[in-house]
Amino acid sequence: MKDLKKNDSTCIDSHFESLRASRILIAGFGISNQPLIGLFQKEGISDVWVADSGGRTEKDRLRITRKLKKLVKEGLIKGFTVGVDYLSCAKDFDVIYKSPGIRPDASGLPEAIASGTLVTSEMEQFVKHCPCKVYAVTGSDGKTTTTTLIYKMLSSVRGDSKVYVGGNIGHPLYPLLREIKPEDTVVLELSSFQLMNMDTSGIDVAVITNVSPNHLDYHKDYQEYIDAKKNVFKGGALAVLNGDNAITSSMVSDVPGPVRLFSRLTPPANGTFEKEGKIYVSEKGSCGFVMDSSSIRIPGGHNVENYLAAIAAVSDTVPAANIRRIAKRFNGVAHRIELFLERDGVKYYDSSIDSSPKRSIATLAVFAPCSVVMVAGGKDKNLDYAELGGPVCDKVRVLVLSGPTSNKIEESVRDELSKRGSGETVRIIRAESFEAAVAIASENASPGDNVILSPASTSFDRFRNFEERGKYFKKLARQWRKEDT
C-alpha cells in the first residue's frame, strides 16, 4: 500500500477545506454526481452550481429542471444551467466535478482547463483521498462479477474491519470518506469513461479482466478505449492481467509496478491458471492448488476466468478454503445469465448485461445446441457483429430482434447460414417493440428451450441502463406466462 495512504484525517480535512474556498460546478447531474449535493452541504461547501445537458427528451429536461429549482429553493445549490450549451460557463469555476458520461474534451472543458480550472470527478477525488487499500477492476466483460468476487473473498477474512464496494456497483463512496478507516478495504468497478484522464496513483491492485472493442460510440477510436483501460495501473498498482487476451497480455511491458497474469491456457510464473479442470495459484513458478473448476456454481468458461482474475488479486490475503466456500455458494450477479423463471419446461434467463457481441457469444456458449430462443437488439456502439453469426447458428433455434442493431445481427446470422448451407436454419423474427419481442419469444418457446435476453447491444435506445432493461424483461416474461396459463 502506498505510504501516502498511511495518514490520519488531516489530508481529508485539507481537501474539504480547499473546496470551501472554491466555486464548484457539478457537470452532469446523474447517479454518480447527485450525492455530491448532500456531501457538500455536510462539509459546509456552499458555492455549488449544477450544469446538465437536460437528457435525451423534453420530458427529461423538465424533470431535471424541476429537481434543480427545488435544490436552489432549499439553498443547496446557488444556481444551474440546463441545455445544449450547459458547459459554456465552465471556465468561470475553480473546480468541476465531471460526470463519467461527459468526455474530457467536451465543448467548454478544454477552455476551462486552460484558464486554470481543475476538472476532476467524484471517483478521482475518492481514490486520491481514500485512506485504505483500493482494488480496482476494469475490462470489457466480467467487471461486475469479478468485483463482486473480490469483495466476497476479502469480506471472508476482514474480521472487524470493513470492505466497501463501489464505482459502477454499490453506492458512491466519496461521501463516505470520513467513515473509511486505514484498516478497511475498498473494491471498485471502473469503466473506461471513469478512467480517462484519471489520476490512479491511489489504486493499489488493478485488475483488467479482458479488452475487446466496446463503447466506440463514446471513444474516438479503439486505441483511446484501450488507453483508458491501461490507465488503471499507471499509478503504480499491482496489475492483474488476462494472459489469454491479446490486448491485455501485450500490456505487461507498460506496467510500472508488479504483474500477475491469469490464464486458462498457459501457466504463468506469477498469477493463477486452470489446468485439467483444476485452478492453481503460482508464485515464482511454484504452484498451489485452489479448487476444482467444477466447484464454481455459476456456469460458463468466462466465469472461470472471472474467478482466476479475482483469485490472482487476493491470493496473498484470502485462503483457498474461503475461496472454495464462496465458489460453491455464489449464484452470480443479477442480469448475468440469471435464471429467474421456469414454467412449462421453459427456462427464462436475464443476461441484459450482454451489451456487445462478445458478451452474447460468451453467454450462448453456456447452452446446448439449438436450445435457445434469443431476444436481442438495442443501441449500436459501432461494433462489428460478424463474429456473432456462428454462435447464434450453433445455439439459437429462434432469434427475436428489435432495436437499431437488428439489421447488423440478422446480417451476421444470414451470412453464416449462407456459408454453412446444408439446410441449417435459424428462425429470425422481427418485433416492432421490446414488449412484442418478449411476447414473441414466449410464444415460440417449447419445453426444453431457454428463453434468453442477450441483446448484444446497449440499452440506451429506450432504457436508462441494462439493469432497467433486465428488470423490465423479467416483468414482461412473468406477466406473459401468467396470462397464458
KESELO-873876 format. One record per residue (C-alpha): z, x, y; residue in three letters. Coordinates in nm, 2 decimals. Layout:
SITE:Z:X:Y:ala
...
! end
This chain:
SITE:0.00:0.00:0.00:met
SITE:-0.09:0.13:0.34:lys
SITE:0.21:0.27:0.54:asp
SITE:0.13:0.05:0.85:leu
SITE:0.25:-0.25:0.65:lys
SITE:0.59:-0.10:0.59:lys
SITE:0.73:-0.22:0.92:asn
SITE:0.96:-0.49:1.05:asp
SITE:0.88:-0.78:1.27:ser
SITE:0.81:-0.56:1.57:thr
SITE:0.44:-0.55:1.50:cys
SITE:0.41:-0.93:1.48:ile
SITE:0.62:-0.97:1.79:asp
SITE:0.40:-0.74:1.98:ser
SITE:0.09:-0.92:1.86:his
SITE:0.20:-1.26:1.98:phe
SITE:0.34:-1.12:2.30:glu
SITE:0.00:-0.99:2.39:ser
SITE:-0.15:-1.33:2.32:leu
SITE:0.09:-1.50:2.56:arg
SITE:-0.07:-1.30:2.84:ala
SITE:-0.42:-1.38:2.73:ser
SITE:-0.67:-1.65:2.79:arg
SITE:-0.78:-1.77:2.44:ile
SITE:-1.08:-1.96:2.32:leu
SITE:-1.08:-2.12:1.98:ile
SITE:-1.45:-2.12:1.89:ala
SITE:-1.53:-2.38:1.62:gly
SITE:-1.27:-2.65:1.55:phe
SITE:-1.29:-2.66:1.18:gly
SITE:-1.04:-2.64:0.89:ile
SITE:-0.95:-2.27:0.94:ser
SITE:-0.91:-2.29:1.32:asn
SITE:-0.73:-2.62:1.37:gln
SITE:-0.39:-2.48:1.26:pro
SITE:-0.41:-2.23:1.54:leu
SITE:-0.31:-2.51:1.78:ile
SITE:0.03:-2.55:1.62:gly
SITE:0.09:-2.18:1.58:leu
SITE:0.01:-2.10:1.95:phe
SITE:0.24:-2.38:2.06:gln
SITE:0.52:-2.25:1.84:lys
SITE:0.47:-1.90:1.98:glu
SITE:0.46:-2.01:2.34:gly
SITE:0.10:-1.92:2.39:ile
SITE:-0.03:-2.18:2.64:ser
SITE:-0.36:-2.07:2.79:asp
SITE:-0.57:-2.20:2.50:val
SITE:-0.91:-2.37:2.51:trp
SITE:-1.14:-2.50:2.24:val
SITE:-1.52:-2.49:2.21:ala
SITE:-1.72:-2.67:1.94:asp
SITE:-2.08:-2.75:1.87:ser
SITE:-2.00:-3.11:1.80:gly
SITE:-2.11:-3.12:1.44:gly
SITE:-2.44:-3.25:1.30:arg
SITE:-2.43:-3.61:1.42:thr
SITE:-2.34:-3.81:1.72:glu
SITE:-2.05:-3.96:1.52:lys
SITE:-1.92:-3.61:1.45:asp
SITE:-1.94:-3.53:1.82:arg
SITE:-1.75:-3.84:1.93:leu
SITE:-1.48:-3.78:1.66:arg
SITE:-1.42:-3.42:1.77:ile
SITE:-1.43:-3.51:2.14:thr
SITE:-1.16:-3.78:2.09:arg
SITE:-0.94:-3.53:1.90:lys
SITE:-0.97:-3.27:2.17:leu
SITE:-0.90:-3.51:2.45:lys
SITE:-0.58:-3.61:2.27:lys
SITE:-0.48:-3.24:2.25:leu
SITE:-0.53:-3.20:2.62:val
SITE:-0.33:-3.51:2.69:lys
SITE:-0.05:-3.38:2.48:glu
SITE:-0.05:-3.04:2.66:gly
SITE:-0.15:-2.84:2.35:leu
SITE:-0.47:-2.71:2.50:ile
SITE:-0.59:-2.66:2.86:lys
SITE:-0.95:-2.79:2.80:gly
SITE:-1.25:-2.79:2.58:phe
SITE:-1.63:-2.78:2.56:thr
SITE:-1.84:-2.97:2.31:val
SITE:-2.22:-2.94:2.28:gly
SITE:-2.51:-2.71:2.21:val
SITE:-2.41:-2.46:2.48:asp
SITE:-2.04:-2.46:2.38:tyr
SITE:-2.02:-2.07:2.39:leu
SITE:-2.18:-2.03:2.73:ser
SITE:-1.84:-1.96:2.88:cys
SITE:-1.73:-1.72:2.61:ala
SITE:-1.72:-1.42:2.85:lys
SITE:-1.45:-1.59:3.06:asp
SITE:-1.19:-1.54:2.79:phe
SITE:-0.97:-1.24:2.68:asp
SITE:-0.96:-1.33:2.31:val
SITE:-1.19:-1.56:2.10:ile
SITE:-1.09:-1.68:1.76:tyr
SITE:-1.43:-1.74:1.59:lys
SITE:-1.48:-1.99:1.30:ser
SITE:-1.64:-1.83:1.00:pro
SITE:-1.94:-2.06:1.03:gly
SITE:-2.03:-1.91:1.37:ile
SITE:-2.24:-1.59:1.34:arg
SITE:-2.10:-1.29:1.54:pro
SITE:-2.43:-1.27:1.73:asp
SITE:-2.43:-1.64:1.83:ala
SITE:-2.55:-1.71:2.18:ser
SITE:-2.27:-1.62:2.42:gly
SITE:-2.07:-1.39:2.19:leu
SITE:-2.26:-1.06:2.25:pro
SITE:-2.22:-1.11:2.62:glu
SITE:-1.85:-1.18:2.58:ala
SITE:-1.80:-0.86:2.38:ile
SITE:-2.00:-0.66:2.64:ala
SITE:-1.76:-0.79:2.91:ser
SITE:-1.45:-0.68:2.71:gly
SITE:-1.36:-0.99:2.52:thr
SITE:-1.20:-0.95:2.18:leu
SITE:-1.40:-1.16:1.93:val
SITE:-1.19:-1.20:1.62:thr
SITE:-1.08:-1.46:1.36:ser
SITE:-0.76:-1.60:1.22:glu
SITE:-0.83:-1.42:0.89:met
SITE:-0.89:-1.09:1.06:glu
SITE:-0.57:-1.11:1.25:gln
SITE:-0.37:-1.23:0.95:phe
SITE:-0.49:-0.93:0.73:val
SITE:-0.43:-0.69:1.02:lys
SITE:-0.07:-0.80:1.07:his
SITE:0.03:-0.91:0.72:cys
SITE:0.34:-0.71:0.62:pro
SITE:0.28:-0.72:0.24:cys
SITE:0.03:-0.61:-0.02:lys
SITE:-0.30:-0.80:0.01:val
SITE:-0.55:-0.87:-0.27:tyr
SITE:-0.89:-0.99:-0.15:ala
SITE:-1.16:-1.14:-0.38:val
SITE:-1.52:-1.20:-0.28:thr
SITE:-1.86:-1.23:-0.46:gly
SITE:-2.14:-1.47:-0.51:ser
SITE:-1.98:-1.65:-0.80:asp
SITE:-1.64:-1.67:-0.96:gly
SITE:-1.44:-1.61:-0.65:lys
SITE:-1.21:-1.91:-0.67:thr
SITE:-1.14:-1.88:-1.05:thr
SITE:-1.07:-1.50:-1.01:thr
SITE:-0.85:-1.55:-0.71:thr
SITE:-0.65:-1.82:-0.89:thr
SITE:-0.61:-1.60:-1.20:leu
SITE:-0.48:-1.31:-0.99:ile
SITE:-0.24:-1.54:-0.82:tyr
SITE:-0.11:-1.68:-1.15:lys
SITE:-0.09:-1.33:-1.31:met
SITE:0.11:-1.19:-1.01:leu
SITE:0.33:-1.50:-0.99:ser
SITE:0.43:-1.44:-1.35:ser
SITE:0.61:-1.12:-1.26:val
SITE:0.72:-1.16:-0.90:arg
SITE:1.07:-1.29:-0.96:gly
SITE:1.24:-1.39:-0.63:asp
SITE:0.95:-1.27:-0.41:ser
SITE:0.66:-1.50:-0.33:lys
SITE:0.29:-1.49:-0.40:val
SITE:0.08:-1.66:-0.14:tyr
SITE:-0.28:-1.77:-0.19:val
SITE:-0.52:-1.84:0.10:gly
SITE:-0.85:-1.78:0.26:gly
SITE:-1.11:-2.02:0.12:asn
SITE:-0.85:-2.18:-0.10:ile
SITE:-0.49:-2.29:-0.03:gly
SITE:-0.37:-2.31:0.33:his
SITE:-0.44:-2.09:0.63:pro
SITE:-0.18:-1.81:0.61:leu
SITE:-0.20:-1.68:0.97:tyr
SITE:0.06:-1.94:1.08:pro
SITE:0.29:-1.81:0.81:leu
SITE:0.30:-1.45:0.93:leu
SITE:0.67:-1.46:1.02:arg
SITE:0.77:-1.61:0.68:glu
SITE:0.59:-1.35:0.47:ile
SITE:0.81:-1.05:0.37:lys
SITE:0.71:-0.69:0.28:pro
SITE:0.81:-0.75:-0.08:glu
SITE:0.58:-1.06:-0.11:asp
SITE:0.21:-1.06:-0.22:thr
SITE:-0.10:-1.23:-0.07:val
SITE:-0.41:-1.32:-0.26:val
SITE:-0.72:-1.42:-0.05:leu
SITE:-1.06:-1.56:-0.14:glu
SITE:-1.30:-1.44:0.13:leu
SITE:-1.66:-1.54:0.20:ser
SITE:-1.94:-1.33:0.34:ser
SITE:-1.90:-1.53:0.66:phe
SITE:-1.54:-1.42:0.70:gln
SITE:-1.61:-1.06:0.61:leu
SITE:-1.90:-1.00:0.85:met
SITE:-1.77:-0.76:1.12:asn
SITE:-1.41:-0.80:1.00:met
SITE:-1.16:-0.52:1.01:asp
SITE:-1.05:-0.49:0.65:thr
SITE:-0.81:-0.20:0.68:ser
SITE:-0.52:-0.43:0.58:gly
SITE:-0.66:-0.51:0.24:ile
SITE:-0.50:-0.31:-0.05:asp
SITE:-0.71:-0.44:-0.35:val
SITE:-1.06:-0.56:-0.30:ala
SITE:-1.25:-0.74:-0.59:val
SITE:-1.62:-0.82:-0.58:ile
SITE:-1.70:-1.04:-0.88:thr
SITE:-2.08:-1.01:-0.85:asn
SITE:-2.36:-1.03:-0.59:val
SITE:-2.68:-1.23:-0.61:ser
SITE:-2.89:-1.39:-0.34:pro
SITE:-2.69:-1.66:-0.16:asn
SITE:-2.64:-1.81:0.19:his
SITE:-2.97:-1.68:0.31:leu
SITE:-2.98:-1.98:0.54:asp
SITE:-2.69:-1.81:0.73:tyr
SITE:-2.76:-1.44:0.69:his
SITE:-3.06:-1.27:0.84:lys
SITE:-3.16:-1.13:0.51:asp
SITE:-3.02:-1.03:0.17:tyr
SITE:-2.91:-0.69:0.29:gln
SITE:-2.69:-0.84:0.55:glu
SITE:-2.53:-1.06:0.29:tyr
SITE:-2.47:-0.75:0.07:ile
SITE:-2.33:-0.55:0.35:asp
SITE:-2.08:-0.83:0.44:ala
SITE:-1.95:-0.83:0.08:lys
SITE:-1.92:-0.45:0.08:lys
SITE:-1.71:-0.47:0.39:asn
SITE:-1.42:-0.59:0.18:val
SITE:-1.34:-0.24:0.06:phe
SITE:-1.45:-0.04:0.36:lys
SITE:-1.09:-0.03:0.49:gly
SITE:-0.99:0.20:0.20:gly
SITE:-0.88:-0.05:-0.06:ala
SITE:-0.88:-0.01:-0.43:leu
SITE:-1.22:-0.15:-0.52:ala
SITE:-1.27:-0.36:-0.84:val
SITE:-1.64:-0.39:-0.91:leu
SITE:-1.86:-0.56:-1.17:asn
SITE:-2.02:-0.28:-1.37:gly
SITE:-2.28:-0.52:-1.52:asp
SITE:-2.42:-0.64:-1.18:asn
SITE:-2.69:-0.41:-1.04:ala
SITE:-2.58:-0.46:-0.68:ile
SITE:-2.20:-0.41:-0.73:thr
SITE:-2.24:-0.12:-0.96:ser
SITE:-2.45:0.05:-0.70:ser
SITE:-2.17:0.02:-0.45:met
SITE:-1.94:0.28:-0.63:val
SITE:-2.07:0.57:-0.41:ser
SITE:-1.99:0.37:-0.10:asp
SITE:-1.62:0.31:-0.18:val
SITE:-1.39:0.52:0.03:pro
SITE:-1.09:0.46:-0.20:gly
SITE:-1.03:0.44:-0.58:pro
SITE:-1.26:0.23:-0.80:val
SITE:-1.21:0.02:-1.12:arg
SITE:-1.50:-0.13:-1.30:leu
SITE:-1.51:-0.43:-1.53:phe
SITE:-1.78:-0.48:-1.79:ser
SITE:-1.89:-0.68:-2.09:arg
SITE:-2.15:-0.42:-2.18:leu
SITE:-2.02:-0.06:-2.12:thr
SITE:-1.65:0.05:-2.13:pro
SITE:-1.57:0.22:-1.80:pro
SITE:-1.33:0.52:-1.77:ala
SITE:-1.11:0.31:-1.54:asn
SITE:-1.11:-0.07:-1.55:gly
SITE:-1.15:-0.34:-1.81:thr
SITE:-1.41:-0.43:-2.07:phe
SITE:-1.49:-0.66:-2.36:glu
SITE:-1.59:-0.52:-2.69:lys
SITE:-1.64:-0.72:-3.01:glu
SITE:-1.46:-1.02:-2.88:gly
SITE:-1.16:-0.83:-2.75:lys
SITE:-1.05:-0.74:-2.40:ile
SITE:-0.92:-0.39:-2.31:tyr
SITE:-0.78:-0.20:-2.01:val
SITE:-0.89:0.16:-1.97:ser
SITE:-0.74:0.43:-1.76:glu
SITE:-0.89:0.78:-1.75:lys
SITE:-1.06:0.70:-2.08:gly
SITE:-0.75:0.58:-2.26:ser
SITE:-0.77:0.22:-2.38:cys
SITE:-0.51:-0.05:-2.43:gly
SITE:-0.57:-0.39:-2.60:phe
SITE:-0.50:-0.70:-2.38:val
SITE:-0.62:-1.00:-2.58:met
SITE:-0.89:-1.17:-2.78:asp
SITE:-1.16:-1.32:-2.57:ser
SITE:-1.12:-1.64:-2.77:ser
SITE:-0.77:-1.68:-2.62:ser
SITE:-0.94:-1.78:-2.29:ile
SITE:-0.91:-2.16:-2.27:arg
SITE:-1.19:-2.22:-2.01:ile
SITE:-1.54:-2.19:-2.16:pro
SITE:-1.83:-1.96:-2.08:gly
SITE:-1.91:-1.59:-2.07:gly
SITE:-1.88:-1.59:-1.69:his
SITE:-1.52:-1.69:-1.73:asn
SITE:-1.46:-1.38:-1.95:val
SITE:-1.60:-1.18:-1.66:glu
SITE:-1.35:-1.36:-1.42:asn
SITE:-1.07:-1.26:-1.65:tyr
SITE:-1.19:-0.90:-1.67:leu
SITE:-1.20:-0.88:-1.29:ala
SITE:-0.85:-1.03:-1.25:ala
SITE:-0.70:-0.81:-1.51:ile
SITE:-0.86:-0.50:-1.36:ala
SITE:-0.70:-0.59:-1.03:ala
SITE:-0.34:-0.64:-1.16:val
SITE:-0.34:-0.41:-1.47:ser
SITE:-0.08:-0.18:-1.32:asp
SITE:0.15:-0.47:-1.24:thr
SITE:0.12:-0.75:-1.50:val
SITE:0.20:-0.70:-1.87:pro
SITE:-0.06:-0.80:-2.13:ala
SITE:0.18:-1.06:-2.28:ala
SITE:0.18:-1.25:-1.95:asn
SITE:-0.20:-1.25:-1.93:ile
SITE:-0.23:-1.38:-2.28:arg
SITE:0.01:-1.67:-2.20:arg
SITE:-0.19:-1.76:-1.89:ile
SITE:-0.53:-1.75:-2.08:ala
SITE:-0.40:-1.99:-2.34:lys
SITE:-0.27:-2.24:-2.08:arg
SITE:-0.51:-2.22:-1.78:phe
SITE:-0.75:-2.51:-1.78:asn
SITE:-0.97:-2.39:-1.49:gly
SITE:-1.02:-2.49:-1.13:val
SITE:-1.14:-2.83:-1.01:ala
SITE:-1.52:-2.87:-0.97:his
SITE:-1.60:-2.58:-1.20:arg
SITE:-1.72:-2.73:-1.53:ile
SITE:-1.43:-2.97:-1.51:glu
SITE:-1.42:-3.22:-1.79:leu
SITE:-1.29:-3.54:-1.62:phe
SITE:-1.42:-3.83:-1.82:leu
SITE:-1.51:-3.91:-2.18:glu
SITE:-1.63:-4.26:-2.28:arg
SITE:-1.86:-4.40:-2.54:asp
SITE:-1.91:-4.05:-2.68:gly
SITE:-2.04:-3.91:-2.35:val
SITE:-1.86:-3.63:-2.17:lys
SITE:-1.87:-3.60:-1.79:tyr
SITE:-1.83:-3.27:-1.61:tyr
SITE:-1.79:-3.19:-1.24:asp
SITE:-1.94:-2.85:-1.16:ser
SITE:-2.00:-2.92:-0.79:ser
SITE:-1.93:-2.55:-0.71:ile
SITE:-2.27:-2.47:-0.86:asp
SITE:-2.44:-2.42:-0.52:ser
SITE:-2.70:-2.17:-0.64:ser
SITE:-2.94:-2.14:-0.93:pro
SITE:-2.74:-1.86:-1.08:lys
SITE:-2.42:-2.07:-1.09:arg
SITE:-2.61:-2.36:-1.26:ser
SITE:-2.75:-2.11:-1.52:ile
SITE:-2.40:-1.99:-1.60:ala
SITE:-2.28:-2.35:-1.64:thr
SITE:-2.57:-2.45:-1.86:leu
SITE:-2.50:-2.15:-2.09:ala
SITE:-2.18:-2.32:-2.20:val
SITE:-2.35:-2.62:-2.36:phe
SITE:-2.56:-2.68:-2.67:ala
SITE:-2.94:-2.71:-2.65:pro
SITE:-3.08:-3.04:-2.54:cys
SITE:-2.73:-3.18:-2.49:ser
SITE:-2.72:-3.21:-2.11:val
SITE:-2.80:-3.48:-1.86:val
SITE:-2.80:-3.28:-1.54:met
SITE:-2.76:-3.41:-1.18:val
SITE:-2.90:-3.15:-0.94:ala
SITE:-3.03:-3.10:-0.59:gly
SITE:-2.89:-3.06:-0.24:gly
SITE:-2.94:-2.85:0.07:lys
SITE:-3.18:-2.55:0.04:asp
SITE:-3.03:-2.20:0.11:lys
SITE:-3.38:-2.04:0.10:asn
SITE:-3.31:-1.92:-0.26:leu
SITE:-3.56:-1.86:-0.54:asp
SITE:-3.54:-2.13:-0.81:tyr
SITE:-3.79:-1.98:-1.05:ala
SITE:-3.52:-1.85:-1.29:glu
SITE:-3.36:-2.19:-1.33:leu
SITE:-3.65:-2.34:-1.52:gly
SITE:-3.59:-2.16:-1.85:gly
SITE:-3.22:-2.25:-1.89:pro
SITE:-3.29:-2.61:-1.79:val
SITE:-3.57:-2.64:-2.06:cys
SITE:-3.33:-2.49:-2.31:asp
SITE:-3.03:-2.71:-2.25:lys
SITE:-3.13:-3.02:-2.05:val
SITE:-3.26:-3.34:-2.20:arg
SITE:-3.27:-3.55:-1.88:val
SITE:-3.28:-3.39:-1.53:leu
SITE:-3.20:-3.62:-1.24:val
SITE:-3.29:-3.49:-0.89:leu
SITE:-3.20:-3.59:-0.54:ser
SITE:-3.19:-3.40:-0.21:gly
SITE:-3.40:-3.14:-0.03:pro
SITE:-3.42:-2.88:-0.32:thr
SITE:-3.56:-3.14:-0.57:ser
SITE:-3.92:-3.01:-0.53:asn
SITE:-3.82:-2.65:-0.60:lys
SITE:-3.61:-2.74:-0.90:ile
SITE:-3.88:-2.96:-1.05:glu
SITE:-4.15:-2.70:-0.99:glu
SITE:-3.94:-2.43:-1.17:ser
SITE:-3.89:-2.66:-1.47:val
SITE:-4.26:-2.77:-1.49:arg
SITE:-4.38:-2.41:-1.46:asp
SITE:-4.15:-2.31:-1.75:glu
SITE:-4.27:-2.61:-1.96:leu
SITE:-4.63:-2.51:-1.90:ser
SITE:-4.56:-2.16:-2.02:lys
SITE:-4.39:-2.28:-2.34:arg
SITE:-4.64:-2.55:-2.43:gly
SITE:-4.59:-2.68:-2.79:ser
SITE:-4.48:-3.02:-2.68:gly
SITE:-4.15:-2.92:-2.53:glu
SITE:-4.03:-3.16:-2.26:thr
SITE:-3.75:-3.24:-2.02:val
SITE:-3.74:-3.59:-1.88:arg
SITE:-3.73:-3.55:-1.49:ile
SITE:-3.62:-3.85:-1.28:ile
SITE:-3.62:-3.85:-0.90:arg
SITE:-3.34:-4.05:-0.74:ala
SITE:-3.35:-4.19:-0.38:glu
SITE:-2.99:-4.10:-0.32:ser
SITE:-2.69:-3.92:-0.47:phe
SITE:-2.54:-4.26:-0.57:glu
SITE:-2.86:-4.35:-0.75:ala
SITE:-2.87:-4.01:-0.93:ala
SITE:-2.52:-4.06:-1.08:val
SITE:-2.61:-4.42:-1.19:ala
SITE:-2.94:-4.30:-1.35:ile
SITE:-2.77:-4.01:-1.53:ala
SITE:-2.51:-4.25:-1.67:ser
SITE:-2.78:-4.50:-1.78:glu
SITE:-2.97:-4.23:-1.96:asn
SITE:-2.68:-4.06:-2.14:ala
SITE:-2.63:-4.12:-2.52:ser
SITE:-2.34:-4.04:-2.74:pro
SITE:-2.30:-3.66:-2.78:gly
SITE:-2.45:-3.59:-2.43:asp
SITE:-2.28:-3.41:-2.15:asn
SITE:-2.35:-3.55:-1.80:val
SITE:-2.30:-3.26:-1.56:ile
SITE:-2.31:-3.24:-1.18:leu
SITE:-2.46:-2.89:-1.14:ser
SITE:-2.65:-2.91:-0.81:pro
SITE:-2.79:-2.55:-0.79:ala
SITE:-2.77:-2.62:-0.42:ser
SITE:-2.52:-2.65:-0.14:thr
SITE:-2.37:-2.99:-0.04:ser
SITE:-2.45:-2.98:0.33:phe
SITE:-2.74:-3.22:0.31:asp
SITE:-2.48:-3.50:0.31:arg
SITE:-2.13:-3.37:0.23:phe
SITE:-1.89:-3.16:0.42:arg
SITE:-1.83:-2.93:0.13:asn
SITE:-1.87:-2.90:-0.25:phe
SITE:-1.52:-3.05:-0.30:glu
SITE:-1.62:-3.37:-0.13:glu
SITE:-1.93:-3.39:-0.34:arg
SITE:-1.74:-3.33:-0.66:gly
SITE:-1.48:-3.59:-0.58:lys
SITE:-1.75:-3.85:-0.50:tyr
SITE:-1.94:-3.77:-0.82:phe
SITE:-1.62:-3.83:-1.02:lys
SITE:-1.56:-4.16:-0.83:lys
SITE:-1.91:-4.28:-0.89:leu
SITE:-1.91:-4.19:-1.26:ala
SITE:-1.59:-4.36:-1.32:arg
SITE:-1.69:-4.67:-1.13:gln
SITE:-2.03:-4.70:-1.32:trp
SITE:-1.87:-4.66:-1.65:arg
SITE:-1.61:-4.93:-1.57:lys
SITE:-1.87:-5.18:-1.45:glu
SITE:-2.09:-5.11:-1.76:asp
SITE:-1.82:-5.19:-2.01:thr
! end
